[in-house]
Amino acid sequence: MRPRRKRLRRTIRDILFSPLVRGLAWSFSHASPDVMKRMGARFGTVAFALARKQRQRSIENLSLVFSATKTPREIRDIARASFRNFGMAGAECAAYATMTPEQKRAFVSVEGMQSLRQALAMERGVIALTAHFGNFMILGPRLAAEGIRVSLVAKRMHGRRMEQFFQELRTDMGIRTIYLDPAMECARECLKALKRNEVLILLSDQHFRRGGVEVDFFGHPVVSAPGAAALALANDSPVLPMFMTRNDDGSNRLLIEERVPVVRSGRKSEDVVTNTQNFTRIIESQIVQYPDHWSWMHRRWRHRADLP
């Protein structure tokens, strides 16, 4: 009975929240940038107050990482700021879909575009190593505004209506979606995207249940997706870290870093783990610099024995 009740709750949430999300997206898309950011920030603040489970998980995860260097007050402030940032990100994403290419380019400044152009010149595609960090939702659309072909690997949402909405949104912003399941089809489509010389966006910061590899993340073991490492090894595709950050004035910046060296010892399984660990370290370094940019509400360390 429990799985049935869970499915019923998901269906009810899908029915109730889908029109609400669409309505909010419409409102955000018709607001000025300043109003849009304020609305999104307030929405995030309200979510922090009401979403008890997600708030508590964020604080627990932050405490796991920063308890030795930050006070409980500082940790709570970071958690609240993270909710605010993601509220603003959602508002910006809705508005971004209606912008012209010129407006999109002006809305997000880019550093390191030359590194990306040079990597694409190799004609092996580019693996964008990134995370649920900053306004990651408009990273791909910002590249698409430059005429770059982009594919995004995404997990299909449980709610059919919500999934349809976000799929339409990604399509409107010039992003092709590759679904994580089924796994073999996902791998084939990823390789095809790279062979078409596209930028393949992989969000490599969440727990990966099936076929994941164990690596260290902030001093604790986690299970990570091996996709970025496996694809880089299989197709000799360059891996470039790409992260969206928010400036002090609230504007967005896309930072494209230099190509990451890929370790090749000839022992494939070991190389996948080694490179996945190296990629995880890059994500970790960004979170250290901008702790309020990351989504702390995810159960990243879910397989630890002391967690429920």
WOSULHU-V604160 format. One record per residue. N is the residue number from 1. SS is DSSP state (~ for helix, > for strand, _ for the rest). PHI is phi in radians with two decimals (999 if undefined). NEAR is the number of other C-alpha atoms within 10 Angstrom. Layout:
n: (N & N)
ss: (SS & SS)
phi: (PHI & PHI)
near: (NEAR & NEAR)
This chain:
n: (1 & 2 & 3 & 4 & 5 & 6 & 7 & 8 & 9 & 10 & 11 & 12 & 13 & 14 & 15 & 16 & 17 & 18 & 19 & 20 & 21 & 22 & 23 & 24 & 25 & 26 & 27 & 28 & 29 & 30 & 31 & 32 & 33 & 34 & 35 & 36 & 37 & 38 & 39 & 40 & 41 & 42 & 43 & 44 & 45 & 46 & 47 & 48 & 49 & 50 & 51 & 52 & 53 & 54 & 55 & 56 & 57 & 58 & 59 & 60 & 61 & 62 & 63 & 64 & 65 & 66 & 67 & 68 & 69 & 70 & 71 & 72 & 73 & 74 & 75 & 76 & 77 & 78 & 79 & 80 & 81 & 82 & 83 & 84 & 85 & 86 & 87 & 88 & 89 & 90 & 91 & 92 & 93 & 94 & 95 & 96 & 97 & 98 & 99 & 100 & 101 & 102 & 103 & 104 & 105 & 106 & 107 & 108 & 109 & 110 & 111 & 112 & 113 & 114 & 115 & 116 & 117 & 118 & 119 & 120 & 121 & 122 & 123 & 124 & 125 & 126 & 127 & 128 & 129 & 130 & 131 & 132 & 133 & 134 & 135 & 136 & 137 & 138 & 139 & 140 & 141 & 142 & 143 & 144 & 145 & 146 & 147 & 148 & 149 & 150 & 151 & 152 & 153 & 154 & 155 & 156 & 157 & 158 & 159 & 160 & 161 & 162 & 163 & 164 & 165 & 166 & 167 & 168 & 169 & 170 & 171 & 172 & 173 & 174 & 175 & 176 & 177 & 178 & 179 & 180 & 181 & 182 & 183 & 184 & 185 & 186 & 187 & 188 & 189 & 190 & 191 & 192 & 193 & 194 & 195 & 196 & 197 & 198 & 199 & 200 & 201 & 202 & 203 & 204 & 205 & 206 & 207 & 208 & 209 & 210 & 211 & 212 & 213 & 214 & 215 & 216 & 217 & 218 & 219 & 220 & 221 & 222 & 223 & 224 & 225 & 226 & 227 & 228 & 229 & 230 & 231 & 232 & 233 & 234 & 235 & 236 & 237 & 238 & 239 & 240 & 241 & 242 & 243 & 244 & 245 & 246 & 247 & 248 & 249 & 250 & 251 & 252 & 253 & 254 & 255 & 256 & 257 & 258 & 259 & 260 & 261 & 262 & 263 & 264 & 265 & 266 & 267 & 268 & 269 & 270 & 271 & 272 & 273 & 274 & 275 & 276 & 277 & 278 & 279 & 280 & 281 & 282 & 283 & 284 & 285 & 286 & 287 & 288 & 289 & 290 & 291 & 292 & 293 & 294 & 295 & 296 & 297 & 298 & 299 & 300 & 301 & 302 & 303 & 304 & 305 & 306 & 307 & 308)
ss: (_ & ~ & ~ & ~ & ~ & ~ & ~ & ~ & ~ & ~ & ~ & ~ & ~ & ~ & ~ & ~ & ~ & ~ & ~ & ~ & ~ & ~ & ~ & ~ & ~ & ~ & ~ & ~ & ~ & _ & _ & _ & ~ & ~ & ~ & ~ & ~ & ~ & ~ & ~ & ~ & ~ & ~ & ~ & ~ & ~ & ~ & ~ & ~ & ~ & _ & ~ & ~ & ~ & ~ & ~ & ~ & ~ & ~ & ~ & ~ & ~ & ~ & ~ & ~ & ~ & _ & _ & _ & _ & _ & ~ & ~ & ~ & ~ & ~ & ~ & ~ & ~ & ~ & ~ & ~ & ~ & ~ & ~ & ~ & ~ & ~ & ~ & ~ & ~ & ~ & ~ & ~ & ~ & ~ & _ & _ & _ & _ & ~ & ~ & ~ & ~ & ~ & ~ & ~ & > & > & > & > & _ & ~ & ~ & ~ & ~ & ~ & ~ & ~ & ~ & _ & _ & _ & _ & _ & > & > & > & > & > & _ & _ & > & _ & _ & ~ & ~ & ~ & ~ & ~ & ~ & ~ & ~ & ~ & _ & _ & _ & _ & _ & > & > & > & > & > & _ & _ & _ & _ & _ & ~ & ~ & ~ & ~ & ~ & ~ & ~ & ~ & ~ & ~ & ~ & ~ & ~ & _ & _ & > & > & > & > & > & _ & _ & _ & ~ & ~ & ~ & ~ & ~ & ~ & ~ & ~ & ~ & ~ & ~ & ~ & ~ & _ & _ & _ & > & > & > & > & > & _ & _ & _ & _ & _ & _ & _ & _ & _ & > & > & > & > & > & _ & _ & > & > & > & > & > & _ & _ & ~ & ~ & ~ & ~ & ~ & ~ & ~ & ~ & ~ & _ & _ & > & > & > & > & > & > & > & > & > & _ & _ & _ & _ & _ & > & > & > & > & > & > & > & > & _ & _ & _ & _ & _ & _ & _ & _ & ~ & ~ & ~ & ~ & ~ & ~ & ~ & ~ & ~ & ~ & ~ & ~ & ~ & ~ & ~ & ~ & ~ & ~ & ~ & ~ & ~ & ~ & _ & ~ & ~ & ~ & > & _ & _ & _ & _ & _ & _ & _ & _ & _ & _ & _ & _ & _ & _)
phi: (999 & -1.08 & -1.02 & -1.14 & -1.14 & -1.11 & -1.12 & -1.13 & -1.08 & -1.13 & -1.12 & -1.12 & -1.08 & -1.09 & -1.15 & -1.39 & -1.48 & -1.03 & -1.15 & -1.13 & -1.12 & -1.10 & -1.13 & -1.11 & -1.07 & -1.09 & -1.10 & -1.11 & -1.22 & -1.88 & -1.73 & -1.21 & -0.95 & -1.16 & -1.12 & -1.02 & -1.14 & -1.13 & -1.08 & -1.14 & -1.11 & -1.16 & -1.06 & -1.13 & -1.14 & -1.13 & -1.08 & -1.09 & -1.29 & -1.68 & -1.47 & -1.03 & -1.10 & -1.20 & -1.10 & -1.14 & -1.13 & -1.07 & -1.15 & -1.11 & -1.15 & -1.10 & -1.14 & -1.04 & -1.58 & -2.05 & -1.04 & -1.40 & -2.12 & -2.29 & -1.37 & -0.98 & -1.14 & -1.11 & -1.12 & -1.14 & -1.12 & -1.13 & -1.06 & -1.11 & -1.10 & -1.10 & -1.08 & -1.09 & -1.09 & -1.30 & -1.13 & -1.11 & -1.09 & -1.10 & -1.11 & -1.13 & -1.08 & -1.10 & -1.26 & -1.07 & -1.11 & -1.72 & -1.38 & -1.36 & -0.94 & -1.14 & -1.14 & -1.11 & -1.16 & -1.28 & -1.26 & -2.25 & -1.35 & -2.22 & -2.10 & 1.74 & -1.06 & -1.09 & -1.08 & -1.20 & -1.07 & -1.14 & -1.17 & -1.16 & -1.14 & -1.30 & 1.04 & -2.03 & 1.28 & -2.37 & -1.64 & -1.54 & -1.50 & -2.62 & -2.66 & -1.33 & -2.45 & 1.02 & -1.56 & -1.07 & -1.18 & -1.89 & -1.08 & -1.07 & -1.02 & -1.17 & -1.17 & -1.08 & -1.15 & -1.59 & 1.48 & -1.57 & -1.38 & -2.32 & -2.14 & -2.18 & -1.52 & -2.39 & -1.52 & -1.18 & -1.27 & -1.18 & -1.43 & -1.12 & -1.18 & -1.16 & -1.11 & -1.10 & -1.08 & -1.23 & -1.14 & -1.08 & -1.12 & -1.10 & -1.10 & -1.07 & -1.65 & 1.46 & -1.92 & -1.59 & -1.73 & -1.99 & -1.41 & -1.12 & -2.03 & -1.26 & -1.07 & -1.15 & -1.15 & -1.04 & -1.06 & -1.10 & -1.19 & -1.11 & -1.11 & -1.09 & -1.09 & -1.17 & -1.21 & -1.44 & 1.13 & -1.64 & -1.53 & -1.83 & -1.58 & -2.11 & -1.51 & -1.89 & -2.16 & -2.02 & -1.06 & -2.15 & -1.29 & -1.76 & 1.34 & -1.35 & -2.07 & -1.53 & -2.39 & -1.65 & -2.43 & 0.99 & 1.43 & -2.31 & -1.26 & -2.39 & -1.83 & -2.05 & -1.24 & -1.55 & -1.00 & -1.05 & -1.17 & -1.10 & -1.20 & -1.09 & -1.24 & -1.28 & -1.97 & 0.98 & -1.51 & -1.18 & -1.91 & -2.13 & -1.14 & -2.39 & -2.38 & -1.58 & -2.16 & -1.91 & -1.31 & -1.05 & -1.48 & 1.62 & -1.33 & -1.84 & -2.36 & -1.78 & -1.80 & -1.87 & -1.62 & -1.18 & -1.01 & -1.53 & -1.08 & -1.82 & -1.30 & -2.33 & -1.70 & 1.65 & -1.76 & -0.98 & -1.08 & -1.20 & -1.15 & -1.08 & -1.15 & -1.05 & -1.24 & -1.09 & -1.12 & -1.09 & -1.14 & -1.12 & -1.08 & -1.14 & -1.09 & -1.03 & -1.12 & -1.20 & -1.14 & -1.07 & -1.24 & -2.29 & -1.09 & -1.43 & -1.54 & -1.68 & -1.51 & -1.39 & -1.36 & -1.29 & -1.44 & -1.20 & -1.83 & -1.20 & -1.59 & -1.16 & -1.15 & -1.60 & -1.91 & -1.22)
near: (5 & 7 & 8 & 9 & 10 & 11 & 13 & 12 & 12 & 15 & 16 & 13 & 14 & 19 & 15 & 12 & 15 & 19 & 14 & 12 & 15 & 15 & 12 & 16 & 19 & 15 & 15 & 24 & 20 & 13 & 14 & 11 & 16 & 10 & 13 & 21 & 23 & 16 & 20 & 24 & 23 & 16 & 19 & 23 & 19 & 15 & 17 & 22 & 12 & 11 & 10 & 11 & 10 & 19 & 19 & 16 & 16 & 25 & 19 & 19 & 19 & 22 & 18 & 14 & 16 & 17 & 14 & 8 & 10 & 13 & 12 & 14 & 9 & 15 & 23 & 19 & 14 & 21 & 29 & 21 & 20 & 27 & 31 & 25 & 28 & 26 & 24 & 24 & 25 & 25 & 28 & 23 & 22 & 23 & 21 & 23 & 20 & 16 & 14 & 11 & 18 & 10 & 12 & 21 & 17 & 13 & 17 & 18 & 14 & 17 & 13 & 13 & 16 & 13 & 15 & 22 & 12 & 12 & 22 & 19 & 12 & 13 & 15 & 21 & 28 & 28 & 28 & 28 & 25 & 23 & 26 & 21 & 27 & 27 & 26 & 24 & 19 & 25 & 23 & 23 & 26 & 24 & 21 & 20 & 17 & 13 & 11 & 18 & 20 & 25 & 24 & 21 & 19 & 16 & 12 & 17 & 14 & 13 & 17 & 14 & 17 & 20 & 16 & 14 & 15 & 14 & 18 & 12 & 18 & 21 & 14 & 14 & 21 & 20 & 22 & 18 & 19 & 21 & 18 & 16 & 13 & 8 & 12 & 10 & 13 & 17 & 19 & 11 & 17 & 27 & 21 & 13 & 23 & 25 & 15 & 13 & 21 & 21 & 28 & 26 & 28 & 20 & 19 & 21 & 24 & 17 & 19 & 16 & 11 & 10 & 12 & 16 & 20 & 18 & 21 & 16 & 19 & 16 & 9 & 12 & 16 & 22 & 22 & 25 & 24 & 21 & 20 & 22 & 25 & 19 & 19 & 22 & 19 & 10 & 13 & 15 & 25 & 25 & 26 & 23 & 19 & 24 & 22 & 24 & 20 & 17 & 9 & 7 & 6 & 12 & 14 & 22 & 19 & 23 & 17 & 20 & 19 & 18 & 18 & 15 & 11 & 20 & 17 & 13 & 10 & 9 & 8 & 15 & 12 & 13 & 18 & 24 & 21 & 19 & 23 & 26 & 20 & 19 & 23 & 22 & 16 & 15 & 23 & 19 & 12 & 17 & 18 & 14 & 9 & 16 & 21 & 23 & 27 & 27 & 22 & 24 & 19 & 16 & 17 & 19 & 18 & 14 & 14 & 11 & 7 & 7 & 8 & 7)
